[in-house]
């Protein structure tokens, strides 16, 4: 928790420098509280860095493609010259990401994660997949993660302005 707290403090200090007046001074504290609520429900005082990173990536203002690539980078394992994501790593990612909607009562069962994992690896004989297959599967908007592109689209439309007038 201390490591995540320090990381968040640095992150939001940089954000305040880049966007003066737009970042709440308590942003690091609030974000840490959210991460604890999502990933430390039993009160152990421990939150996995990778889980926290997945949540921060998902909640960032970056593009969906950039988020998907970052998920791959955090959860993939090196295999020679290429990185691969295994079934267990994908389960871990999906479980971590599903803590985000769960915090607002929109939880998904473990069977959703298993169905999504099976779907991603459908027709794949290997125990792991390359980044392109992973990205392709995410672009198909699997039901277990439908909230992610939906939230992205909602945020993207907040800044849209139409110059139309009604009579």
Sine and cosine of phi, psi and omega as CSV:
sin_phi,cos_phi,sin_psi,cos_psi,sin_omega,cos_omega
0.00,0.00,-0.64,0.76,-0.01,-1.00
-0.89,0.45,-0.64,0.77,0.00,-1.00
-0.90,0.43,-0.69,0.73,0.02,-1.00
-0.91,0.41,-0.65,0.76,0.02,-1.00
-0.87,0.50,-0.70,0.71,0.03,-1.00
-0.90,0.44,-0.67,0.74,0.00,-1.00
-0.88,0.47,-0.70,0.71,0.00,-1.00
-0.91,0.42,-0.65,0.76,0.02,-1.00
-0.86,0.51,-0.73,0.69,0.02,-1.00
-0.90,0.44,-0.69,0.73,-0.01,-1.00
-0.85,0.52,-0.74,0.67,-0.04,-1.00
-0.97,0.23,-0.42,0.91,0.12,-0.99
-0.90,0.43,-0.71,0.71,0.05,-1.00
-0.89,0.47,-0.66,0.75,0.00,-1.00
-0.90,0.44,-0.62,0.78,0.03,-1.00
-0.91,0.42,-0.57,0.82,0.03,-1.00
-0.93,0.36,-0.64,0.77,-0.01,-1.00
-0.96,0.27,-0.55,0.84,-0.05,-1.00
-0.75,-0.66,0.95,0.30,-0.04,-1.00
-0.84,0.54,0.71,-0.70,0.05,-1.00
0.99,0.15,-0.08,1.00,-0.05,-1.00
-0.96,-0.26,-0.12,0.99,-0.05,-1.00
-0.89,-0.45,0.85,-0.53,0.01,-1.00
-0.88,0.48,0.71,-0.70,0.01,-1.00
-0.87,0.50,-0.36,0.93,-0.01,-1.00
-0.99,-0.15,0.24,0.97,-0.06,-1.00
-0.85,0.53,-0.69,0.73,0.00,-1.00
-0.89,0.45,-0.68,0.73,0.01,-1.00
-0.89,0.45,-0.73,0.69,0.01,-1.00
-0.89,0.45,-0.67,0.74,-0.02,-1.00
-0.91,0.41,-0.67,0.74,0.05,-1.00
-0.88,0.47,-0.67,0.75,0.04,-1.00
-0.87,0.49,-0.65,0.76,0.04,-1.00
-0.90,0.44,-0.72,0.70,0.01,-1.00
-0.88,0.47,-0.64,0.77,0.04,-1.00
-0.91,0.42,-0.69,0.72,0.01,-1.00
-0.89,0.46,-0.57,0.82,-0.03,-1.00
-0.99,0.16,-0.65,0.76,-0.20,-0.98
-0.90,-0.43,0.01,1.00,0.03,-1.00
-0.68,-0.73,0.84,0.55,-0.05,-1.00
-0.92,0.39,-0.42,0.91,-0.01,-1.00
-1.00,0.01,-0.03,1.00,0.08,-1.00
0.96,0.28,0.57,0.82,-0.01,-1.00
-0.98,0.22,-0.31,0.95,-0.07,-1.00
0.99,0.13,0.25,0.97,-0.06,-1.00
-0.80,-0.61,0.78,-0.63,0.10,-0.99
-0.75,-0.67,0.78,-0.63,0.02,-1.00
-0.91,0.41,0.71,-0.71,0.03,-1.00
-0.85,0.53,-0.67,0.74,-0.04,-1.00
-0.90,0.44,-0.63,0.78,0.03,-1.00
-0.91,0.42,-0.70,0.71,0.02,-1.00
-0.89,0.47,-0.67,0.74,0.01,-1.00
-0.89,0.46,-0.67,0.74,0.01,-1.00
-0.87,0.50,-0.69,0.73,0.01,-1.00
-0.90,0.43,-0.69,0.72,-0.01,-1.00
-0.90,0.43,-0.62,0.78,0.05,-1.00
-0.90,0.44,-0.74,0.67,-0.03,-1.00
-0.88,0.48,-0.59,0.80,-0.06,-1.00
-1.00,-0.01,-0.02,1.00,-0.01,-1.00
-0.95,0.30,0.19,-0.98,0.01,-1.00
-1.00,-0.03,0.22,0.98,-0.04,-1.00
-0.96,0.28,0.15,-0.99,0.02,-1.00
-0.95,0.32,0.35,-0.94,0.04,-1.00
-0.86,0.50,-0.69,0.73,-0.02,-1.00
-0.87,0.50,-0.69,0.73,0.02,-1.00
-0.90,0.43,-0.64,0.77,0.05,-1.00
-0.89,0.45,-0.71,0.70,-0.03,-1.00
-0.89,0.46,-0.66,0.75,0.03,-1.00
-0.91,0.41,-0.62,0.79,0.03,-1.00
-0.91,0.40,-0.64,0.77,0.06,-1.00
-0.85,0.52,-0.71,0.70,0.00,-1.00
-0.87,0.50,-0.72,0.69,-0.04,-1.00
-0.88,0.47,-0.59,0.81,-0.02,-1.00
-0.97,0.23,-0.50,0.87,-0.12,-0.99
-0.95,-0.30,-0.20,0.98,-0.02,-1.00
-0.97,0.22,0.37,-0.93,0.06,-1.00
-0.89,-0.45,0.61,-0.79,0.01,-1.00
-0.94,0.33,0.62,-0.79,0.06,-1.00
-0.64,-0.77,1.00,0.07,-0.09,-1.00
0.95,0.32,-0.83,-0.56,-0.03,-1.00
-1.00,0.02,-0.08,1.00,-0.07,-1.00
-0.81,-0.58,0.44,-0.90,0.07,-1.00
-0.98,-0.19,0.56,-0.83,-0.01,-1.00
-0.73,-0.68,0.46,-0.89,0.11,-0.99
-0.94,-0.35,0.80,-0.60,-0.03,-1.00
-1.00,0.03,0.19,-0.98,0.06,-1.00
-0.87,0.49,-0.69,0.73,-0.02,-1.00
-0.92,0.38,-0.59,0.81,0.05,-1.00
-0.92,0.39,-0.63,0.78,0.04,-1.00
-0.91,0.42,-0.68,0.74,0.06,-1.00
-0.85,0.53,-0.69,0.73,0.01,-1.00
-0.88,0.48,-0.72,0.69,0.02,-1.00
-0.87,0.50,-0.76,0.65,-0.04,-1.00
-0.90,0.44,-0.63,0.77,0.04,-1.00
-0.90,0.44,-0.69,0.72,0.02,-1.00
-0.89,0.46,-0.72,0.69,-0.03,-1.00
-0.92,0.40,-0.51,0.86,-0.02,-1.00
-0.97,0.25,-0.09,1.00,0.13,-0.99
-0.96,0.27,-0.35,0.94,-0.01,-1.00
-0.94,0.35,-0.82,0.57,0.06,-1.00
-0.93,0.36,-0.43,0.90,0.00,-1.00
-0.90,0.44,-0.49,0.87,-0.02,-1.00
-0.91,0.41,-0.38,0.92,0.05,-1.00
-0.94,-0.33,0.38,0.92,0.10,-1.00
0.99,0.14,0.21,0.98,0.01,-1.00
-0.95,-0.30,0.89,0.46,-0.10,-1.00
-0.99,0.14,0.35,-0.93,0.04,-1.00
-0.87,-0.49,0.61,-0.79,0.00,-1.00
-0.97,0.23,0.28,-0.96,0.05,-1.00
-0.88,0.48,-0.49,0.87,0.02,-1.00
-0.90,0.43,-0.52,0.85,0.07,-1.00
-0.87,0.49,-0.68,0.73,0.01,-1.00
-0.90,0.43,-0.69,0.72,0.00,-1.00
-0.90,0.43,-0.67,0.74,0.02,-1.00
-0.89,0.45,-0.69,0.73,0.01,-1.00
-0.90,0.43,-0.67,0.74,0.02,-1.00
-0.89,0.46,-0.71,0.70,0.03,-1.00
-0.87,0.48,-0.67,0.74,0.01,-1.00
-0.88,0.47,-0.69,0.72,-0.01,-1.00
-0.89,0.45,-0.62,0.78,-0.06,-1.00
-1.00,-0.09,0.18,0.98,-0.01,-1.00
-0.85,0.52,0.81,-0.58,0.02,-1.00
0.98,0.17,0.04,1.00,0.00,-1.00
-0.99,-0.16,0.82,-0.57,0.00,-1.00
-1.00,0.03,-0.40,0.92,-0.01,-1.00
-0.97,0.26,0.26,-0.97,0.00,-1.00
-1.00,0.04,-0.05,1.00,-0.02,-1.00
-0.52,-0.85,0.34,-0.94,-0.01,-1.00
-0.82,-0.57,0.38,-0.93,0.03,-1.00
-0.99,0.13,0.20,-0.98,-0.06,-1.00
-0.85,0.52,-0.68,0.74,-0.06,-1.00
-0.88,0.48,-0.66,0.75,0.04,-1.00
-0.91,0.42,-0.66,0.75,0.03,-1.00
-0.88,0.48,-0.73,0.68,-0.01,-1.00
-0.91,0.42,-0.64,0.77,0.02,-1.00
-0.88,0.48,-0.68,0.73,0.02,-1.00
-0.90,0.44,-0.69,0.73,0.01,-1.00
-0.90,0.43,-0.61,0.79,0.02,-1.00
-0.91,0.41,-0.36,0.93,0.04,-1.00
-0.98,0.22,0.00,1.00,0.04,-1.00
0.81,0.59,0.93,0.36,0.04,-1.00
-0.86,0.50,0.59,-0.81,-0.09,-1.00
-0.82,0.57,-0.59,0.81,-0.06,-1.00
-0.89,0.45,-0.42,0.91,-0.01,-1.00
-0.88,-0.47,0.33,0.95,-0.04,-1.00
-0.86,0.51,-0.46,0.89,0.01,-1.00
-0.89,0.46,-0.50,0.86,-0.08,-1.00
-0.93,0.38,-0.81,0.58,0.05,-1.00
-0.92,0.40,-0.48,0.88,0.03,-1.00
-0.90,0.43,-0.74,0.67,0.03,-1.00
-0.89,0.46,-0.63,0.78,0.02,-1.00
-0.88,0.48,-0.72,0.69,-0.01,-1.00
-0.91,0.42,-0.63,0.78,0.05,-1.00
-0.88,0.47,-0.72,0.70,0.01,-1.00
-0.91,0.42,-0.63,0.78,-0.01,-1.00
-0.91,0.42,-0.53,0.85,-0.04,-1.00
-0.99,0.11,-0.15,0.99,0.01,-1.00
-0.88,0.48,-0.50,0.87,-0.07,-1.00
-0.99,-0.11,0.02,1.00,-0.02,-1.00
-0.97,0.23,0.69,-0.72,0.03,-1.00
-0.75,-0.67,0.76,-0.65,0.00,-1.00
-0.96,-0.28,0.74,-0.67,-0.04,-1.00
-1.00,-0.05,0.71,0.70,-0.01,-1.00
-0.96,-0.28,0.51,-0.86,0.05,-1.00
-0.86,-0.52,0.63,-0.78,0.03,-1.00
-0.99,-0.13,0.49,-0.87,0.06,-1.00
-0.99,-0.11,0.00,0.00,0.00,0.00
